[in-house]
Amino acid sequence: MMNSDEVISLYESVSELTGQMLTAAQQRDWENLVALEAACSDRVAALKNGEPVTPLSGETRTRKLAIIRQILAHDRA
């Protein structure tokens, strides 16, 4: 089970990777996009397997929501 800092770190990594994926797609850099997707998938799997069931609270929860919104914005773009 991960602690809250590890959870936030993984979410930030996913956000960074999705931003890089967006750039790769815009540049039609398909090989890099595939590699970035694999790396992103690994981190999402780590979150699924290790994120605590207990909800985060306070500032950590707010930070997680902001990161998720950024990930979704990358995905929409």
C-alpha positions in Angstrom: 0.0 0.0 0.0 1.3 3.4 -1.0 1.4 6.5 1.2 -0.2 9.8 0.1 3.1 11.2 -1.1 3.7 8.2 -3.3 0.1 8.4 -4.7 0.5 12.1 -5.6 3.9 11.4 -7.1 2.4 8.7 -9.4 -0.5 11.0 -10.4 2.0 13.8 -11.2 4.0 11.3 -13.3 0.9 10.3 -15.2 0.0 13.9 -15.9 3.5 14.6 -17.2 3.4 11.6 -19.4 0.0 12.5 -20.8 1.3 15.9 -21.6 4.2 14.4 -23.4 1.8 12.0 -25.2 -0.2 15.0 -26.4 3.0 16.6 -27.8 4.1 13.4 -29.5 0.7 13.0 -31.1 0.6 16.6 -32.3 4.1 16.1 -33.8 3.0 12.7 -35.3 5.8 11.0 -33.4 4.1 7.7 -33.2 7.0 5.6 -31.9 7.5 8.0 -29.0 3.8 8.0 -28.4 3.7 4.3 -28.1 6.6 4.3 -25.6 5.0 7.0 -23.6 1.6 5.1 -23.5 3.4 2.0 -22.2 5.1 4.1 -19.4 1.8 5.7 -18.6 0.0 2.4 -18.4 2.7 1.1 -16.0 2.0 4.0 -13.6 -1.7 3.6 -13.9 -1.4 -0.1 -13.0 0.8 0.8 -10.0 -2.0 3.2 -8.9 -4.7 0.6 -9.3 -2.6 -1.9 -7.3 -1.3 0.3 -4.6 -3.5 3.3 -4.0 -5.1 3.1 -0.5 -8.8 2.5 -0.2 -9.0 5.3 2.4 -9.8 8.6 0.6 -7.1 11.3 0.8 -8.0 14.4 2.7 -7.3 18.1 2.7 -4.6 19.6 0.5 -3.6 16.1 -0.8 -7.1 15.5 -2.1 -7.2 18.9 -3.7 -3.9 18.3 -5.4 -5.0 14.9 -6.6 -8.1 16.4 -8.2 -6.1 19.2 -9.9 -3.8 16.6 -11.4 -6.7 14.4 -12.6 -8.2 17.5 -14.2 -4.9 18.1 -16.0 -4.8 14.5 -17.2 -8.3 14.8 -18.5 -7.5 18.0 -20.3 -4.5 16.3 -22.0 -6.8 13.5 -23.0 -9.4 15.8 -24.5 -6.8 17.7 -26.5 
